[in-house]
Amino acid sequence: MTTRVLDVPAVQRGPLAVRTRLRAGLEEALLPPVVALLVALVIGDLLILAVGQPPGAVYRLLLQGTWGNAYGLGQVLFKATTLAFTGLAVAVGLRAGLFNIGAESQLAAGGFVVALLGLVLPAGTPALLAIPLGLAAAAVGGAAVGVVPGVLKARAGAHEVIVTIMLNFIVLALLNWIVAAHLHVPETLHTPEVHAGAIPRLADLFTVFHGSAANLSLLLTPVAAAGVWWFLFRTRRGYELRAVGLQPDAAEYGGVSVGGVWTRAFALSGALAGLGGVNFVLGYKHYYEDGFASGAGFMGIAVALVGRNHPVGILVAALLFATLSQGGLAIHAVVPKQMVEVLQAVVILAVVVSVPEVRRLLRRSRRTEAA
Amino acid sequence: MSVLDTVLALVLQTLRIAVPYLFAAAGGVLAERAGVISLTLEGFMLGGAFGAVVGEFYLGGAWIGVGVGIAFGLALAAIHLLIVGVTRFFLRLAFGSSSNSPRIAAFGETGGLLGSLASPLLWLGLVTIPVAAWLLYRTPFGLRVRAAGEHPDAAASVGVSVPRVRYAAVLISGALASLGGVYLAFEQHQFSDQMTAGRGFIAVAAVIFGRWNPLLAGGACLLFAAAETLEIQLQATTAVPSQFIGMIPYILTIVALAGVVGRSVAPAALGKIPD
């Protein structure tokens, strides 16, 4: 094997530099998204005014319906859990320079495989065995779909955007057929309930959450985010992945197998999206339902963009988008709930446009300070 | 019905399905050759379809509908997530329902086998592809577009304003994709929520499939449309589950992409912003 030049470079650290760098880093991490949110808020105001409502009251309603009561909060956490997984999935792809438009079908496949496992396991399988098996099944299901575009790109040079778009159609149609033709409970489009592996809902532990879909699988999101962070920034494989994302030719020259990284990145991305299926299948309904993943995969792209492809940013972005989506239901009586979809898009645009801009201004002002 | 009639009917159906793809793909090629990723085609189309219906319903006249459609597609030319929400939002305001508009006349109803040939947009769609190819390969503007997409720094060094070229390319792509949406709305004589149903993505696929060349991308559009026609025909006649028949165009695409087309080389500066 050739020598690797791509080992993690030693960062020069001086006691004096640390504090300024820390401050600069914090400013750069926090200020741009805050500015972007303010911009989005102003545009949201204008939209609400356009339909003739007072913005303050609408925002208050939105907050009350989400963070203002336990049920709303539970719904937000439930939605955020799925979005965090699809967001992480898209981000791992983007870090490797790959556009994964297929989180939608990877999520559905993960949910389907975990439901299958739950149907195969005998009733009374201890949770300590059934739940880890379920997680593995979901990851395998997602990865099985995810690895296809990776292999096709590495081996045949097929563009991953087309392959993932096409796979969405194919996989969702296939799952629809399996459920509709072989596995459904009569009169529905969902499978029977799983025999084992159900994850307790928050409502089972705290009665205030009664009726909300939130469940303990939300505890998986910080674990997954931390795992992704560790992998990306503290392991050789993660370093290779980011190197390929930044400059594939240079990475190849440094001894990295670019095709191998593409394949692994897509498998990991698919596995993360697939894990998101646990939230719905084991945590909420206890069965696979056709169309449960609808929209969550595409929203994952937005979550990754707004979260700047960083695990921590993605958790925050997932909460933000879940709040907006749940909030749409809360304000439906006053303004059309599609308002919130527009608002979500405005958030994306504001972040995409203003973050690099604010960052540039920050750097410029710092340079003039130093001069 | 004679064999000739059947063949003619299939060809016409293919063309009708192909027109929105042709418009959107022509636009997609232009934007991507200028270096701008065009996952927004879906949004442009949806905006165009919506504007066309609103324009014709409130202002009367199919051509006014076309104009408003393009204007709407352009005005909202942001990202497709935005447009999906926006059209629904305005659908509420414009027609008091968030899923359907009332019926519009479009270019009128002409019955018969050849009736669909009466739509001027169908012809415009067919012409768009060669025009896009001419624009891209035979005009100074096209040269600038390609330079902006391949090597923006080099383009800038000889005095081409890369941002301006990119804006222009995106605007043209928006106008073209909107026309695809307009055609779609006129075909169905109404606007319905999310009526583009992934067609913009198929157009993106056609662009990449056609290796960012307008003529090849146009060919890919016709291929997709033919596969869809086949799908519709098979659905009516065979016992194979419809889900499997529905997969045909997508599986064909992947197989073709992996086996036949080989490596697709994107414009070098696609999605990159020069300093």
Interface residues (C-beta under 8 A of the other chain):
Chain A: V51 I101 L152 R155 A156 G157 A158 H159 V161 I162 V163 I165 M166 L167 F169 I170 A173 L174 N176 W177 A180 A181 F298 A302 P336 Q338 M339 V340 E341 V342 Q344 A345 V346 I348 L349
Chain B: L39 A78 I79 L81 L82 V84 G85 V86 R88 F89 R92 L93 S98 G198 F201 I202 V204 A205 I208 F209 P241 Q243 F244 G246 M247 Y250 I251 T253 I254 L257 A258 G259 V261 G262 R263 S264 A266
